[in-house]
């Protein structure tokens, strides 16, 4: 397991670029809200702690994880953003629905990133159990939302440096 013994919230603050002049969107799935609320809390707290101002942090909700890519695309079309963090949770069930949602969401997020040439960060938890999602959204493994926020700041800074 990739997160075994790893705290997803741990990062070296000195290695994170300042978000002072960045405008960042966060698109969050309503599905598995107990998990996605935790991811959102981790991401927003990290962005604010690293200089993104509250007025430059735009949070929007979509019904489920499959809608995350279109939510990100809507934000890019309507707001001058530097990047978007997509946060969602899909828990394995008894059917192939899990596979289709995960695959479609993954490809959609990548496609939006390439279409707009801006970072669209993949914050989709794809867990076997609901508990695993809780463990990765503020539980014993930390918070994947933190990791996604840091990745977004770093990718925006990379683009600006080129």
N, CA, C and O of each residue as an XYZ file, in Angstrom:
648
protein
N       0.851     -1.178      0.000
C       0.000      0.000      0.000
C       0.896      1.240      0.000
O       1.808      1.353      0.819
N       0.634      2.156     -0.910
C       1.483      3.331     -1.106
C       1.527      4.243      0.112
O       2.543      4.895      0.352
N       0.451      4.301      0.882
C       0.425      5.219      2.017
C       0.815      4.549      3.327
O       0.846      5.206      4.368
N       1.109      3.269      3.295
C       1.473      2.549      4.511
C       2.671      3.234      5.163
O       3.735      3.351      4.555
N       2.492      3.683      6.397
C       3.572      4.320      7.136
C       3.921      5.712      6.642
O       4.942      6.261      7.056
N       3.125      6.294      5.784
C       3.414      7.625      5.248
C       2.316      8.585      5.647
O       1.132      8.269      5.530
N       2.704      9.752      6.117
C       1.749     10.791      6.458
C       1.610     11.712      5.251
O       2.566     12.394      4.881
N       0.445     11.741      4.641
C       0.216     12.522      3.434
C       0.246     14.026      3.686
O       0.300     14.813      2.741
N       0.213     14.425      4.952
C       0.207     15.851      5.299
C       1.599     16.409      5.514
O       1.765     17.621      5.651
N       2.603     15.543      5.547
C       3.967     15.992      5.847
C       4.602     16.604      4.599
O       4.620     15.987      3.534
N       5.118     17.816      4.744
C       5.868     18.453      3.659
C       6.805     19.479      4.259
O       6.583     19.975      5.364
N       7.848     19.790      3.523
C       8.835     20.776      3.955
C       8.370     22.146      3.477
O       8.448     22.456      2.289
N       7.885     22.967      4.412
C       7.293     24.261      4.059
C       8.257     25.147      3.262
O       7.826     25.905      2.392
N       9.532     25.056      3.549
C      10.495     25.894      2.832
C      10.614     25.506      1.353
O      11.124     26.288      0.550
N      10.152     24.317      0.992
C      10.241     23.889     -0.407
C       8.984     24.246     -1.207
O       8.904     23.956     -2.401
N       8.016     24.870     -0.557
C       6.748     25.196     -1.219
C       6.759     26.660     -1.645
O       6.995     27.544     -0.822
N       6.508     26.917     -2.914
C       6.461     28.306     -3.394
C       5.304     29.072     -2.755
O       4.281     28.492     -2.393
N       5.484     30.358     -2.627
C       4.421     31.202     -2.090
C       3.269     31.283     -3.090
O       3.472     31.412     -4.297
N       2.065     31.203     -2.552
C       0.871     31.338     -3.376
C       0.303     32.741     -3.354
O      -0.838     32.961     -3.760
N       1.096     33.692     -2.881
C       0.611     35.065     -2.682
C      -0.059     35.656     -3.923
O      -1.080     36.333     -3.806
N       0.491     35.413     -5.087
C      -0.066     35.997     -6.309
C      -0.721     34.941     -7.199
O      -0.763     35.081     -8.422
N      -1.231     33.885     -6.568
C      -1.871     32.812     -7.318
C      -3.370     32.791     -7.037
O      -3.814     33.054     -5.920
N      -4.137     32.472     -8.077
C      -5.575     32.254     -7.928
C      -5.827     30.784     -8.229
O      -5.509     30.295     -9.313
N      -6.401     30.091     -7.258
C      -6.545     28.642     -7.351
C      -7.991     28.243     -7.105
O      -8.642     28.726     -6.179
N      -8.474     27.350     -7.959
C      -9.798     26.773     -7.782
C      -9.684     25.411     -7.121
O      -8.696     24.698     -7.296
N     -10.703     25.065     -6.366
C     -10.807     23.735     -5.779
C     -12.198     23.217     -6.128
O     -13.202     23.845     -5.792
N     -12.253     22.074     -6.801
C     -13.516     21.443     -7.153
C     -13.642     20.203     -6.273
O     -12.738     19.369     -6.225
N     -14.778     20.092     -5.576
C     -14.961     19.033     -4.580
C     -16.224     18.245     -4.867
O     -17.270     18.813     -5.183
N     -16.115     16.935     -4.755
C     -17.258     16.051     -4.943
C     -18.120     16.007     -3.681
O     -17.611     15.908     -2.565
N     -19.446     16.082     -3.888
C     -20.381     15.935     -2.768
C     -20.488     14.476     -2.316
O     -20.834     14.206     -1.166
N     -20.192     13.539     -3.218
C     -20.291     12.118     -2.905
C     -19.205     11.746     -1.906
O     -18.060     12.174     -2.048
N     -19.551     10.957     -0.899
C     -18.642     10.616      0.207
C     -18.150     11.889      0.907
O     -16.960     12.075      1.162
N     -19.116     12.744      1.201
C     -18.839     14.085      1.734
C     -18.022     14.068      3.028
O     -17.244     14.988      3.276
N     -18.188     13.055      3.835
C     -17.398     12.975      5.065
C     -15.901     12.910      4.735
O     -15.069     13.451      5.463
N     -15.583     12.251      3.648
C     -14.193     12.157      3.203
C     -13.783     13.430      2.473
O     -12.719     13.983      2.753
N     -14.602     13.898      1.548
C     -14.203     15.054      0.741
C     -14.147     16.346      1.560
O     -13.368     17.244      1.240
N     -14.953     16.446      2.599
C     -14.827     17.607      3.497
C     -13.450     17.641      4.143
O     -12.847     18.705      4.279
N     -12.960     16.481      4.537
C     -11.620     16.408      5.117
C     -10.550     16.789      4.114
O      -9.608     17.508      4.447
N     -10.693     16.311      2.890
C      -9.733     16.681      1.838
C      -9.751     18.181      1.589
O      -8.702     18.810      1.451
N     -10.956     18.750      1.534
C     -11.095     20.194      1.319
C     -10.454     20.983      2.445
O      -9.754     21.966      2.203
N     -10.689     20.558      3.660
C     -10.086     21.251      4.806
C      -8.564     21.249      4.708
O      -7.923     22.277      4.926
N      -7.991     20.102      4.382
C      -6.535     20.013      4.253
C      -5.998     20.879      3.134
O      -4.989     21.564      3.301
N      -6.674     20.852      1.983
C      -6.212     21.628      0.829
C      -6.319     23.125      1.089
O      -5.360     23.862      0.860
N      -7.478     23.582      1.568
C      -7.657     25.026      1.758
C      -6.738     25.559      2.844
O      -6.156     26.633      2.691
N      -6.603     24.829      3.929
C      -5.708     25.266      5.005
C      -4.270     25.391      4.483
O      -3.571     26.352      4.806
N      -3.842     24.434      3.691
C      -2.479     24.454      3.148
C      -2.286     25.614      2.183
O      -1.263     26.297      2.235
N      -3.251     25.844      1.307
C      -3.136     26.953      0.361
C      -3.081     28.291      1.096
O      -2.263     29.149      0.766
N      -3.942     28.467      2.081
C      -3.949     29.714      2.847
C      -2.656     29.891      3.641
O      -2.109     30.992      3.702
N      -2.172     28.818      4.244
C      -0.914     28.880      5.018
C       0.277     29.213      4.138
O       1.293     29.714      4.621
N       0.155     28.936      2.855
C       1.265     29.188      1.934
C       1.031     30.409      1.051
O       1.612     30.522     -0.029
N       0.181     31.320      1.511
C       0.094     32.639      0.900
C      -1.073     32.912     -0.017
O      -1.289     34.066     -0.387
N      -1.846     31.894     -0.407
C      -3.018     32.171     -1.242
C      -4.010     32.963     -0.394
O      -4.318     32.570      0.731
N      -4.504     34.065     -0.924
C      -5.443     34.881     -0.161
C      -6.849     34.292     -0.276
O      -7.173     33.655     -1.278
N      -7.679     34.500      0.736
C      -9.044     33.951      0.679
C      -9.824     34.357     -0.565
O     -10.596     33.558     -1.095
N      -9.637     35.586     -1.038
C     -10.364     36.028     -2.233
C      -9.824     35.377     -3.512
O     -10.495     35.405     -4.544
N      -8.636     34.798     -3.458
C      -8.053     34.107     -4.610
C      -8.174     32.592     -4.510
O      -7.486     31.859     -5.221
N      -9.040     32.134     -3.636
C      -9.306     30.712     -3.462
C     -10.794     30.480     -3.754
O     -11.662     30.893     -2.985
N     -11.066     29.821     -4.864
C     -12.447     29.616     -5.314
C     -12.799     28.144     -5.129
O     -12.162     27.276     -5.725
N     -13.810     27.856     -4.305
C     -14.228     26.481     -4.033
C     -15.614     26.260     -4.634
O     -16.539     27.037     -4.396
N     -15.742     25.197     -5.411
C     -17.020     24.830     -6.017
C     -17.256     23.332     -5.826
O     -16.323     22.529     -5.849
N     -18.519     22.984     -5.638
C     -18.918     21.594     -5.416
C     -19.573     21.026     -6.663
O     -20.284     21.731     -7.379
N     -19.329     19.750     -6.916
C     -19.983     19.008     -7.990
C     -20.628     17.763     -7.374
O     -20.233     17.350     -6.283
N     -21.613     17.155     -8.049
C     -22.332     16.025     -7.445
C     -21.462     14.819     -7.108
O     -21.617     14.226     -6.041
N     -20.551     14.450     -8.002
C     -19.736     13.261     -7.774
C     -18.359     13.422     -8.373
O     -18.051     14.443     -8.988
N     -17.541     12.420     -8.193
C     -16.168     12.482     -8.700
C     -16.111     12.544    -10.218
O     -15.235     13.203    -10.778
N     -17.027     11.871    -10.887
C     -17.031     11.862    -12.347
C     -17.203     13.279    -12.910
O     -16.777     13.553    -14.032
N     -17.812     14.161    -12.153
C     -18.044     15.545    -12.592
C     -16.870     16.482    -12.281
O     -16.910     17.651    -12.663
N     -15.853     16.008    -11.612
C     -14.707     16.858    -11.275
C     -14.046     17.496    -12.507
O     -13.796     18.701    -12.496
N     -13.757     16.731    -13.561
C     -13.110     17.370    -14.721
C     -13.936     18.497    -15.343
O     -13.396     19.552    -15.675
N     -15.224     18.279    -15.497
C     -16.058     19.330    -16.086
C     -16.144     20.526    -15.144
O     -16.164     21.669    -15.603
N     -16.195     20.286    -13.845
C     -16.172     21.388    -12.886
C     -14.904     22.215    -13.032
O     -14.955     23.445    -12.995
N     -13.763     21.547    -13.198
C     -12.493     22.260    -13.399
C     -12.524     23.048    -14.700
O     -12.066     24.190    -14.751
N     -13.065     22.439    -15.750
C     -13.154     23.129    -17.030
C     -14.039     24.364    -16.930
O     -13.687     25.422    -17.452
N     -15.189     24.238    -16.262
C     -16.058     25.406    -16.060
C     -15.300     26.538    -15.376
O     -15.430     27.697    -15.770
N     -14.514     26.215    -14.358
C     -13.759     27.252    -13.644
C     -12.773     27.951    -14.578
O     -12.692     29.179    -14.592
N     -12.023     27.172    -15.358
C     -11.067     27.783    -16.283
C     -11.758     28.664    -17.318
O     -11.212     29.689    -17.726
N     -12.951     28.270    -17.741
C     -13.670     29.055    -18.746
C     -14.207     30.369    -18.197
O     -14.358     31.335    -18.945
N     -14.494     30.415    -16.913
C     -15.160     31.594    -16.335
C     -14.272     32.473    -15.459
O     -14.588     33.641    -15.234
N     -13.161     31.920    -14.962
C     -12.316     32.647    -14.013
C     -10.863     32.502    -14.450
O     -10.458     31.433    -14.906
N     -10.092     33.547    -14.317
C      -8.668     33.497    -14.657
C      -7.911     32.826    -13.514
O      -7.446     33.487    -12.585
N      -7.798     31.516    -13.598
C      -7.143     30.721    -12.553
C      -5.752     30.293    -12.990
O      -5.465     30.160    -14.180
N      -4.895     30.081    -12.000
C      -3.568     29.530    -12.264
C      -3.576     28.008    -12.215
O      -2.744     27.364    -12.855
N      -4.501     27.428    -11.467
C      -4.583     25.982    -11.348
C      -5.839     25.583    -10.596
O      -6.507     26.416     -9.983
N      -6.151     24.284    -10.653
C      -7.321     23.745     -9.970
C      -6.919     22.456     -9.255
O      -6.166     21.641     -9.789
N      -7.428     22.294     -8.058
C      -7.277     21.049     -7.312
C      -8.626     20.334     -7.353
O      -9.648     20.909     -6.977
N      -8.629     19.088     -7.806
C      -9.852     18.268     -7.850
C      -9.826     17.274     -6.702
O      -8.872     16.510     -6.559
N     -10.878     17.282     -5.879
C     -10.937     16.418     -4.700
C     -12.182     15.542     -4.742
O     -13.301     16.043     -4.853
N     -11.981     14.238     -4.654
C     -13.100     13.316     -4.672
C     -12.743     12.001     -4.000
O     -11.599     11.764     -3.612
N     -13.753     11.159     -3.876
C     -13.575      9.861     -3.230
C     -14.480      8.836     -3.889
O     -15.689      9.035     -4.009
N     -13.870      7.735     -4.315
C     -14.623      6.612     -4.872
C     -14.236      5.383     -4.060
O     -13.054      5.077     -3.906
N     -15.243      4.681     -3.541
C     -14.998      3.489     -2.729
C     -15.440      2.266     -3.524
O     -16.533      2.234     -4.090
N     -14.575      1.268     -3.555
C     -14.842      0.024     -4.293
C     -16.150     -0.601     -3.824
O     -16.392     -0.744     -2.626
N     -16.976     -0.966     -4.778
C     -18.231     -1.657     -4.469
C     -18.219     -3.045     -5.077
O     -17.161     -3.625     -5.320
N     -19.391     -3.561     -5.314
C     -19.514     -4.920     -5.832
C     -19.604     -4.984     -7.355
O     -19.637     -6.075     -7.925
N     -19.643     -3.827     -8.022
C     -19.782     -3.815     -9.478
C     -18.598     -3.102    -10.117
O     -17.705     -2.613     -9.424
N     -18.599     -3.047    -11.441
C     -17.527     -2.389    -12.183
C     -17.661     -0.867    -12.198
O     -16.801     -0.177    -12.746
N     -18.713     -0.350    -11.611
C     -18.933      1.097    -11.578
C     -17.693      1.829    -11.071
O     -17.316      2.865    -11.620
N     -17.062      1.300    -10.035
C     -15.841      1.866     -9.461
C     -14.789      2.073    -10.554
O     -14.195      3.146    -10.656
N     -14.565      1.045    -11.364
C     -13.541      1.116    -12.409
C     -13.855      2.188    -13.439
O     -12.971      2.940    -13.851
N     -15.114      2.258    -13.856
C     -15.497      3.243    -14.872
C     -15.372      4.668    -14.339
O     -14.879      5.552    -15.040
N     -15.813      4.893    -13.115
C     -15.723      6.238    -12.523
C     -14.261      6.637    -12.342
O     -13.880      7.758    -12.679
N     -13.454      5.746    -11.822
C     -12.037      6.067    -11.602
C     -11.311      6.345    -12.912
O     -10.561      7.315    -13.018
N     -11.535      5.498    -13.903
C     -10.857      5.671    -15.186
C     -11.309      6.954    -15.888
O     -10.481      7.714    -16.389
N     -12.611      7.190    -15.922
C     -13.120      8.388    -16.583
C     -12.673      9.668    -15.896
O     -12.313     10.643    -16.557
N     -12.695      9.662    -14.588
C     -12.283     10.847    -13.831
C     -10.799     11.122    -14.033
O     -10.395     12.268    -14.231
N     -10.003     10.086    -13.984
C      -8.559     10.232    -14.175
C      -8.244     10.833    -15.541
O      -7.496     11.806    -15.642
N      -8.815     10.251    -16.582
C      -8.560     10.754    -17.925
C      -9.108     12.166    -18.104
O      -8.476     13.007    -18.743
N     -10.278     12.420    -17.543
C     -10.866     13.743    -17.659
C     -10.018     14.823    -17.012
O      -9.842     15.900    -17.583
N      -9.495     14.550    -15.836
C      -8.642     15.524    -15.145
C      -7.389     15.799    -15.970
O      -6.991     16.953    -16.126
N      -6.769     14.752    -16.496
C      -5.586     14.936    -17.328
C      -5.920     15.741    -18.584
O      -5.164     16.633    -18.967
N      -7.042     15.432    -19.220
C      -7.433     16.133    -20.439
C      -7.637     17.627    -20.199
O      -7.217     18.448    -21.015
N      -8.274     17.983    -19.093
C      -8.503     19.407    -18.794
C      -7.167     20.116    -18.554
O      -6.968     21.246    -19.000
N      -6.275     19.456    -17.859
C      -4.961     20.039    -17.605
C      -4.229     20.323    -18.910
O      -3.661     21.401    -19.088
N      -4.243     19.365    -19.809
C      -3.551     19.543    -21.087
C      -4.266     20.553    -21.984
O      -3.613     21.305    -22.708
N      -5.595     20.578    -21.943
C      -6.362     21.522    -22.761
C      -6.054     22.965    -22.388
O      -5.910     23.817    -23.265
N      -5.952     23.240    -21.103
C      -5.733     24.614    -20.639
C      -4.273     24.919    -20.325
O      -3.931     26.054    -19.991
N      -3.410     23.905    -20.432
C      -1.985     24.073    -20.151
C      -1.751     24.666    -18.762
O      -0.892     25.523    -18.559
N      -2.547     24.176    -17.822
C      -2.449     24.609    -16.427
C      -2.624     23.380    -15.531
O      -3.250     22.398    -15.929
N      -2.071     23.442    -14.335
C      -2.197     22.277    -13.455
C      -3.635     22.025    -13.005
O      -4.329     22.928    -12.540
N      -4.052     20.790    -13.156
C      -5.303     20.294    -12.600
C      -4.895     19.079    -11.772
O      -4.573     18.022    -12.316
N      -4.912     19.241    -10.479
C      -4.319     18.254     -9.586
C      -5.308     17.149     -9.252
O      -6.466     17.399     -8.919
N      -4.818     15.924     -9.350
C      -5.592     14.702     -9.138
C      -5.659     14.385     -7.644
O      -4.719     13.835     -7.070
N      -6.777     14.739     -7.030
C      -6.998     14.461     -5.609
C      -8.148     13.496     -5.416
O      -8.999     13.698     -4.550
N      -8.173     12.445     -6.225
C      -9.231     11.450     -6.154
C      -8.752     10.257     -5.347
O      -7.830      9.549     -5.754
N      -9.381     10.039     -4.204
C      -9.074      8.844     -3.428
C      -9.833      7.672     -4.035
O     -11.039      7.766     -4.261
N      -9.150      6.586     -4.296
C      -9.753      5.388     -4.889
C      -9.486      4.225     -3.936
O      -8.550      3.448     -4.125
N     -10.319      4.126     -2.924
C     -10.062      3.195     -1.826
C     -10.934      1.952     -1.891
O     -11.995      1.945     -2.515
N     -10.465      0.912     -1.239
C     -11.223     -0.331     -1.127
C     -12.343     -0.224     -0.101
O     -13.370     -0.889     -0.230
N     -12.148      0.617      0.923
C     -13.146      0.761      1.978
C     -13.326      2.229      2.327
O     -12.447      3.053      2.079
N     -14.471      2.541      2.902
C     -14.749      3.902      3.362
C     -13.722      4.324      4.412
O     -13.281      5.473      4.420
N     -13.342      3.408      5.291
C     -12.367      3.702      6.346
C     -11.030      4.133      5.753
O     -10.388      5.046      6.272
N     -10.606      3.487      4.673
C      -9.361      3.900      4.025
C      -9.452      5.351      3.568
O      -8.479      6.097      3.679
N     -10.605      5.753      3.060
C     -10.799      7.141      2.654
C     -10.694      8.095      3.835
O     -10.073      9.153      3.737
N     -11.303      7.715      4.947
C     -11.204      8.540      6.156
C      -9.753      8.640      6.633
O      -9.304      9.700      7.068
N      -9.037      7.533      6.545
C      -7.636      7.515      6.981
C      -6.757      8.427      6.145
O      -5.718      8.887      6.620
N      -7.155      8.698      4.905
C      -6.353      9.510      3.986
C      -6.897     10.926      3.809
O      -6.380     11.696      3.000
N      -7.920     11.261      4.554
C      -8.517     12.607      4.448
C      -8.535     13.302      5.802
O      -9.475     14.024      6.134
N      -7.489     13.073      6.570
C      -7.363     13.690      7.888
C      -7.230     12.670      9.004
O      -7.185     13.037     10.178
N      -7.168     11.402      8.653
C      -7.043     10.331      9.640
C      -5.598      9.910      9.846
O      -4.682     10.729      9.768
N      -5.409      8.635     10.108
C      -4.091      8.136     10.511
C      -3.009      8.260      9.438
O      -1.824      8.214      9.765
N      -3.381      8.414      8.182
C      -2.386      8.590      7.123
C      -2.234     10.048      6.717
O      -1.574     10.346      5.721
N      -2.827     10.950      7.465
C      -2.727     12.363      7.133
C      -3.834     12.777      6.181
O      -4.960     12.287      6.276
N      -3.513     13.679      5.265
C      -4.544     14.255      4.407
C      -4.023     14.472      2.995
O      -3.141     15.300      2.767
N      -4.569     13.733      2.067
C      -4.189     13.841      0.657
C      -4.480     15.239      0.099
O      -3.831     15.671     -0.855
N      -5.445     15.941      0.683
C      -5.737     17.303      0.260
C      -4.542     18.229      0.442
O      -4.315     19.125     -0.371
N      -3.785     18.015      1.501
C      -2.565     18.797      1.741
C      -1.568     18.557      0.614
O      -1.010     19.497      0.046
N      -1.357     17.294      0.305
C      -0.417     16.919     -0.752
C      -0.828     17.533     -2.093
O       0.026     17.992     -2.853
N      -2.107     17.543     -2.380
C      -2.608     18.099     -3.635
C      -2.408     19.610     -3.697
O      -2.052     20.144     -4.747
N      -2.632     20.297     -2.592
C      -2.430     21.743     -2.550
C      -0.963     22.090     -2.804
O      -0.657     23.017     -3.553
N      -0.076     21.347     -2.183
C       1.362     21.572     -2.373
C       1.737     21.320     -3.833
O       2.485     22.098     -4.426
N       1.222     20.240     -4.407
C       1.508     19.936     -5.813
C       1.034     21.066     -6.726
O       1.728     21.424     -7.677
N      -0.129     21.623     -6.446
C      -0.655     22.710     -7.264
C       0.255     23.936     -7.201
O       0.586     24.518     -8.234
N       0.653     24.320     -6.012
C       1.550     25.471     -5.848
C       2.869     25.250     -6.590
O       3.383     26.155     -7.248
N       3.405     24.040     -6.475
C       4.677     23.740     -7.131
C       4.549     23.745     -8.658
O       5.451     24.218     -9.349
N       3.455     23.231     -9.180
C       3.278     23.202    -10.627
C       3.055     24.594    -11.209
O       3.547     24.911    -12.292
N       2.307     25.421    -10.480
C       2.129     26.811    -10.940
C       3.471     27.524    -10.955
O       3.791     28.233    -11.909
N       4.252     27.340     -9.908
C       5.573     27.972     -9.839
C       6.494     27.462    -10.957
O       7.267     28.232    -11.528
N       6.407     26.169    -11.262
C       7.208     25.622    -12.355
C       6.866     26.308    -13.670
O       7.760     26.725    -14.406
N       5.592     26.425    -13.963
C       5.181     27.069    -15.225
C       5.657     28.516    -15.273
O       6.123     28.989    -16.310
N       5.538     29.213    -14.151
C       5.970     30.620    -14.130
C       7.484     30.772    -14.289
O       7.967     31.807    -14.747
N       8.218     29.738    -13.908
C       9.681     29.814    -13.983
C      10.213     29.574    -15.395
O      11.389     29.820    -15.665
N       9.364     29.102    -16.284
C       9.830     28.750    -17.636
C       9.691     29.913    -18.598
O      10.036     29.787    -19.773
